[in-house]
Amino acid sequence: MAERNPRELDTRAKAERPKQWMIPDVLPQVNEEPGYAMRWIRVSTLGNADPRNVSMKLQEGWEPVKASDHPETYVAETGAGRFPDSIQIGGLMLCKTPKEFVEQRSAFFQRQADGQMASVDNNYMRESDPRMPLFKERRSEVSFGRGS
């Protein structure tokens, strides 16, 4: 009869656990894809679906990130229904869009904000409002007490 090796000599590859306790991340870190920006998009709130928000984001150019493309992200449950292979956590779905879209969107809203500020400036200039220098400098001061 062949002699058996003691159990202590048998080795198994074990996954090492962390050496120190760490607070868990609510939203996992995902490896960035070159040329794309990542963002978590709301798909539901308190268990109620939010199809309007998802529809608007899809029209803006956001597309769901596939869980199969990012195996480094551990998700206990992937998306269901309309986006079966998506990464969804707590009513949020990870989406991506080309970085050019993000830059174009930022430029659009910056132009809107600049136009609104120009309109406010023109309105005060037209009326010769004495407060105009305050707004032209785009800052205000707060003082307390007398003579401050």
TIZA-810315 format. One record per residue (C-alpha): residue number from 1; residue in one letter; chain; x, y, z. Coordinates in steps of 0.5 Angstrom, whole numbers. Layout:
TIZA-810315
seq->NUM, type->A, mol->A, east->X, north->Y, up->Z
...
//
This chain:
TIZA-810315
seq->1, type->M, mol->A, east->0, north->0, up->0
seq->2, type->A, mol->A, east->3, north->7, up->-2
seq->3, type->E, mol->A, east->4, north->12, up->4
seq->4, type->R, mol->A, east->0, north->18, up->4
seq->5, type->N, mol->A, east->3, north->25, up->5
seq->6, type->P, mol->A, east->1, north->29, up->11
seq->7, type->R, mol->A, east->-4, north->34, up->10
seq->8, type->E, mol->A, east->0, north->39, up->12
seq->9, type->L, mol->A, east->5, north->38, up->7
seq->10, type->D, mol->A, east->-1, north->39, up->2
seq->11, type->T, mol->A, east->-1, north->46, up->-1
seq->12, type->R, mol->A, east->-7, north->50, up->-4
seq->13, type->A, mol->A, east->-6, north->57, up->-7
seq->14, type->K, mol->A, east->-10, north->61, up->-3
seq->15, type->A, mol->A, east->-13, north->68, up->-4
seq->16, type->E, mol->A, east->-9, north->73, up->1
seq->17, type->R, mol->A, east->-14, north->77, up->5
seq->18, type->P, mol->A, east->-12, north->84, up->6
seq->19, type->K, mol->A, east->-7, north->85, up->12
seq->20, type->Q, mol->A, east->-11, north->91, up->14
seq->21, type->W, mol->A, east->-18, north->93, up->15
seq->22, type->M, mol->A, east->-20, north->98, up->10
seq->23, type->I, mol->A, east->-27, north->102, up->9
seq->24, type->P, mol->A, east->-30, north->99, up->3
seq->25, type->D, mol->A, east->-32, north->104, up->-3
seq->26, type->V, mol->A, east->-39, north->105, up->-5
seq->27, type->L, mol->A, east->-37, north->106, up->-12
seq->28, type->P, mol->A, east->-31, north->101, up->-15
seq->29, type->Q, mol->A, east->-25, north->104, up->-18
seq->30, type->V, mol->A, east->-26, north->102, up->-26
seq->31, type->N, mol->A, east->-20, north->103, up->-30
seq->32, type->E, mol->A, east->-20, north->108, up->-35
seq->33, type->E, mol->A, east->-21, north->107, up->-43
seq->34, type->P, mol->A, east->-17, north->111, up->-47
seq->35, type->G, mol->A, east->-20, north->117, up->-50
seq->36, type->Y, mol->A, east->-27, north->116, up->-46
seq->37, type->A, mol->A, east->-29, north->120, up->-40
seq->38, type->M, mol->A, east->-33, north->115, up->-35
seq->39, type->R, mol->A, east->-39, north->117, up->-30
seq->40, type->W, mol->A, east->-44, north->114, up->-26
seq->41, type->I, mol->A, east->-51, north->116, up->-29
seq->42, type->R, mol->A, east->-58, north->115, up->-24
seq->43, type->V, mol->A, east->-62, north->110, up->-27
seq->44, type->S, mol->A, east->-67, north->109, up->-21
seq->45, type->T, mol->A, east->-68, north->113, up->-14
seq->46, type->L, mol->A, east->-71, north->109, up->-8
seq->47, type->G, mol->A, east->-72, north->103, up->-12
seq->48, type->N, mol->A, east->-77, north->107, up->-17
seq->49, type->A, mol->A, east->-74, north->107, up->-24
seq->50, type->D, mol->A, east->-72, north->114, up->-27
seq->51, type->P, mol->A, east->-72, north->113, up->-35
seq->52, type->R, mol->A, east->-73, north->120, up->-37
seq->53, type->N, mol->A, east->-66, north->121, up->-34
seq->54, type->V, mol->A, east->-63, north->115, up->-37
seq->55, type->S, mol->A, east->-66, north->117, up->-44
seq->56, type->M, mol->A, east->-63, north->124, up->-43
seq->57, type->K, mol->A, east->-56, north->122, up->-42
seq->58, type->L, mol->A, east->-56, north->117, up->-48
seq->59, type->Q, mol->A, east->-58, north->122, up->-52
seq->60, type->E, mol->A, east->-52, north->126, up->-50
seq->61, type->G, mol->A, east->-48, north->121, up->-52
seq->62, type->W, mol->A, east->-47, north->117, up->-46
seq->63, type->E, mol->A, east->-47, north->109, up->-47
seq->64, type->P, mol->A, east->-47, north->104, up->-41
seq->65, type->V, mol->A, east->-40, north->100, up->-40
seq->66, type->K, mol->A, east->-40, north->93, up->-40
seq->67, type->A, mol->A, east->-39, north->89, up->-34
seq->68, type->S, mol->A, east->-35, north->84, up->-39
seq->69, type->D, mol->A, east->-30, north->89, up->-41
seq->70, type->H, mol->A, east->-28, north->91, up->-34
seq->71, type->P, mol->A, east->-27, north->84, up->-30
seq->72, type->E, mol->A, east->-23, north->88, up->-25
seq->73, type->T, mol->A, east->-30, north->91, up->-22
seq->74, type->Y, mol->A, east->-33, north->86, up->-18
seq->75, type->V, mol->A, east->-40, north->87, up->-18
seq->76, type->A, mol->A, east->-45, north->82, up->-14
seq->77, type->E, mol->A, east->-50, north->84, up->-19
seq->78, type->T, mol->A, east->-50, north->86, up->-26
seq->79, type->G, mol->A, east->-56, north->91, up->-29
seq->80, type->A, mol->A, east->-62, north->88, up->-31
seq->81, type->G, mol->A, east->-68, north->89, up->-36
seq->82, type->R, mol->A, east->-65, north->94, up->-42
seq->83, type->F, mol->A, east->-58, north->94, up->-40
seq->84, type->P, mol->A, east->-56, north->87, up->-38
seq->85, type->D, mol->A, east->-49, north->87, up->-38
seq->86, type->S, mol->A, east->-48, north->94, up->-35
seq->87, type->I, mol->A, east->-45, north->96, up->-28
seq->88, type->Q, mol->A, east->-50, north->98, up->-24
seq->89, type->I, mol->A, east->-50, north->99, up->-16
seq->90, type->G, mol->A, east->-55, north->103, up->-12
seq->91, type->G, mol->A, east->-59, north->106, up->-17
seq->92, type->L, mol->A, east->-53, north->108, up->-21
seq->93, type->M, mol->A, east->-50, north->105, up->-28
seq->94, type->L, mol->A, east->-43, north->107, up->-30
seq->95, type->C, mol->A, east->-43, north->110, up->-37
seq->96, type->K, mol->A, east->-38, north->113, up->-42
seq->97, type->T, mol->A, east->-37, north->118, up->-47
seq->98, type->P, mol->A, east->-32, north->120, up->-52
seq->99, type->K, mol->A, east->-28, north->126, up->-48
seq->100, type->E, mol->A, east->-29, north->131, up->-54
seq->101, type->F, mol->A, east->-36, north->130, up->-52
seq->102, type->V, mol->A, east->-35, north->132, up->-45
seq->103, type->E, mol->A, east->-30, north->138, up->-48
seq->104, type->Q, mol->A, east->-36, north->141, up->-52
seq->105, type->R, mol->A, east->-41, north->140, up->-47
seq->106, type->S, mol->A, east->-37, north->144, up->-42
seq->107, type->A, mol->A, east->-35, north->149, up->-47
seq->108, type->F, mol->A, east->-43, north->150, up->-49
seq->109, type->F, mol->A, east->-44, north->151, up->-42
seq->110, type->Q, mol->A, east->-38, north->156, up->-41
seq->111, type->R, mol->A, east->-41, north->160, up->-47
seq->112, type->Q, mol->A, east->-48, north->160, up->-44
seq->113, type->A, mol->A, east->-45, north->163, up->-37
seq->114, type->D, mol->A, east->-41, north->168, up->-40
seq->115, type->G, mol->A, east->-47, north->171, up->-44
seq->116, type->Q, mol->A, east->-51, north->171, up->-38
seq->117, type->M, mol->A, east->-45, north->175, up->-35
seq->118, type->A, mol->A, east->-45, north->180, up->-41
seq->119, type->S, mol->A, east->-52, north->181, up->-40
seq->120, type->V, mol->A, east->-52, north->183, up->-33
seq->121, type->D, mol->A, east->-46, north->187, up->-34
seq->122, type->N, mol->A, east->-50, north->191, up->-40
seq->123, type->N, mol->A, east->-56, north->192, up->-36
seq->124, type->Y, mol->A, east->-52, north->195, up->-31
seq->125, type->M, mol->A, east->-48, north->200, up->-36
seq->126, type->R, mol->A, east->-54, north->202, up->-39
seq->127, type->E, mol->A, east->-58, north->204, up->-33
seq->128, type->S, mol->A, east->-51, north->208, up->-30
seq->129, type->D, mol->A, east->-52, north->204, up->-24
seq->130, type->P, mol->A, east->-47, north->206, up->-18
seq->131, type->R, mol->A, east->-46, north->199, up->-16
seq->132, type->M, mol->A, east->-43, north->197, up->-23
seq->133, type->P, mol->A, east->-36, north->197, up->-21
seq->134, type->L, mol->A, east->-38, north->192, up->-15
seq->135, type->F, mol->A, east->-40, north->187, up->-21
seq->136, type->K, mol->A, east->-35, north->189, up->-26
seq->137, type->E, mol->A, east->-30, north->186, up->-21
seq->138, type->R, mol->A, east->-34, north->180, up->-20
seq->139, type->R, mol->A, east->-33, north->180, up->-12
seq->140, type->S, mol->A, east->-36, north->183, up->-6
seq->141, type->E, mol->A, east->-34, north->184, up->1
seq->142, type->V, mol->A, east->-37, north->183, up->8
seq->143, type->S, mol->A, east->-35, north->187, up->14
seq->144, type->F, mol->A, east->-38, north->187, up->21
seq->145, type->G, mol->A, east->-39, north->192, up->26
seq->146, type->R, mol->A, east->-37, north->200, up->25
seq->147, type->G, mol->A, east->-32, north->203, up->20
seq->148, type->S, mol->A, east->-30, north->196, up->18
//
